[in-house]
Every structure is written in structure tokens, then in C-alpha cells.
Amino acid sequence: MMMKFKLSASVLAIASLMACTGGNQKENTSVLSDSTRIVSLNGALSEIIAGIGLEKNIVGTDVTSAYPESLKSKPKVGHNRNINAEGVLALKPNLVVALQKDLPAAVQEQFKSAGVRLLLLDQKYSVAGAKNLIQSVSDSLGRKAQGDSLLRILGTQLEQAKIAVQNVKKLKVLFIYARGVGTMMVSGTGTQVGKMIELAGGQNAITGFADYKPLTAEALVEANPDVILLFDDGLESLGGTKGLAGVQGIKQTNAGKNNKVITMKGDLLTSFGPRLGIAVKELAEKLK
């Protein structure tokens, strides 16, 4: 049976629920049923869907969907930036929820051809962006009241984060994405982590390029960060702080000289979802 969904006017600008046949976008008039099977392809989206009471409907997620903890037991379909339609379709979803930028047109067409509806959204790395994402998902899935509840909690947590940020010095922070010594990248401008550093009262040590680039000793010395930030598991992949200290260029930085290395869970640091306030506060407190 074809499931129908109600989209608010604000959501229609960034979301499309495709008809099961023909691929024509249309506004629908009813909410999800209890039997709706959802595959969520983004950690923040999965967290929101679970937070508005629809975790039981999630039958699969991408690997970035790690919160709440119970989502880790859901079948995984790969990373959100490299989704294979066949793996998703094997879970027999009625609805796939994803960020517009992550799903190539060819993959979208495969879902439409299989009769699977899509809810595609946009995400901005900001406080307003996190709030808009929560509202868009909850309104689209017929859970406005639950979404409003998440927004109230987020608002309270953001107010608490402001207090922590007031005490942060403008330290230069370098984020290193690491998966062992052979895979190390540094964050430039415009990234999720870069925006988070700014929200927490710090400044990104890299300003000369956007996105991520491979780490080099020369770039480290030139950036000369006061603090080095990594994911928890990223630092572990390097052998801890001792392993990081052995990376060429680290000891020549202020962070290396002062042993100023901090870590956070990746799903918290980068999600820009319901736990944004918690993330900002935690990072700010570690930057003091």
C-alpha cells in the first residue's frame, strides 16, 4: 500500500517525497503508519527520527548513525557519502531519509524506480541549521509536537553552552581526522568541525583552504595550533597521545609543546542535530 506524508510549506523547499510511480513530486495528506519501514542515511537525521518516537520504524541506517546507542544494532548500509541502492533496497524500506547532497541523482532514481519514497533535506552547520533540520524532519513525518519538544530541550542546552563559551580564550584549534598514521587529514574552512570550533569560542587554525587536505609537517608548523582536536577513536588509531607526539611536526607546534590534545566522540562533534548544545558545551569546557 502506498504510504502518504504531509509536508509543511517550509519543508517543501528542501524536501521531496517522491511518488511511488512516475517520480513526480507531490504534497501528501496523511502521516506515517506503524508499519512504515525507514532507512536513515545520516547520523543527525537518525537521531532526530529516534528522538521523535520513530526509532521502531528504522530498519537500517548508515554507519554515521551511532546515537542513541540502540541504533548501533540496526543493519548498516555503508557510509552516507557512498550509498549503494541495492543494499538499502534489500531492507525493503517504504521511506529513505537522507541529505540531498549525499544521494547522487542516479541513486535517487533507483529508489524511485523501486517504489521507495524519499525525504531529502538540506543541512546547514549552524544553530539555526540544527533547529531547521529538527523541525523539517518532525513536521514531514507528522511528529510536530515531538519535534517542538526536542527544540525546547536544544534551546535550554544551548543557553547552558553560552555560559561555557564565555570563558573560552580564542585558541587556535587544529582538527585532525585520523584513521591510523597512514590516513591523516586536517580540517580547513567550512567543515562541520570547523564550525563547531567557532561555536565553542575557538578559531580554526587552518584558514587557507576549504574542506579537508592531507596532513603535512609543513602545514602543521605553519598553522601552529594551540590545541589539537581529534575524534576519540582517531587518537586511539594513532596509538594515543604518545603516538600522536611521534607524528612529524607535532612537537614543533604550541599544542605539541604544551601537550594540549583533546578528543570528542565523532557522532557528537559533527552531527549538528539535537545534541548540538551538549557538543558546544563539552568542546568549550575542554578548550578552557
Secondary structure, DSSP 8 states (H G I E B T S, - for coil): -----B--HHHHTT---B-TTTT-B--B-S---TT--EEE-SHHHHHHHHHTT-GGGEEEE-TT---SGGGGGS-B---TTS--HHHHHTT--SEEEEEGGGS-HHHHHHHHHTT-EEEEE---SSHHHHHHHHHHHHHHTT-HHHHHHHHHHHHHHHHHHHHHHHT----EEEEEEESSTT-EEEE-BTSHHHHHHHHTT-EES--SSBSEEE--HHHHHHH--SEEEEEHHHHHHTTHHHHHHTSTTGGGSHHHHTT-EEEE-HHHHH--STTHHHHHHHHHHHH-
